[in-house]
Amino acid sequence: MGLAICSLKWDVEQSPPQNIDYDSDGYHLVRFPYEQDEESYDPWKMHDPAQGGGDPSEFPDGRSGLIWPSHEGWGVLSAMVFWEPDSRPSEYRARFVRDPLDAGSGYDSTATTDSAPTGGGQYRSYVWQMFVHKGVPLGLKVSARGRADAKIATPLMHAQFKLAIHTDVLTP
């Protein structure tokens, strides 16, 4: 069975901090640098600054938050997010989104998860599986919410976003 993998990592100690800017859907698209490090892996160029047309993307613009599947297949998406300690949020949310910048196929969120803060650090991991398609980018979007669903710009400390595509999907 063929497997195509893209593994992205961003960390506040190795890259500039991300400004948490909420889109019209109330979520922030997590951005990832294009430079490779020990955790990042992208031999299929699914996180290439040339993807998406026009001028090359530059971290931390919106396109730097996208993985462009290199193959059609069954995708296993996973993510990890560490939030800066902040006493204001009463809820942390995350979702995987097809075409998060609404550039072609249309914004399509899936696997939205919410959780209450814990007494310690705010560390979250997520997994979802779905069919993925060439030409339809994927993104990880997050949100920290307070009372009355108010969005709070709680900084991120660390994030990872990964896609593994099983390319040999059997059909009946």
GIMO-V710061 format. One line per field, one symbol per residue. burial: I if it has 24 or more other C-alpha atoms within 12 Angstrom, else O. Layout:
burial->???
//
This chain:
burial->OOOIIIIIIIIOOOOOIIOIIOOOOOIIIIIIIIIOOOOIIIOOIIIIIOIIOOOOOOIIOIIIIIIIIIIIIIIIIIIIIIIIOIOOIIIIIIIIIIIIIOOOOOOIIIIOIOOOIOOOOIIIIIIIOIIIIIOIIIIIIIIIIOOOOOIIIIIIIIIIIIIIIIIOOOOO
//
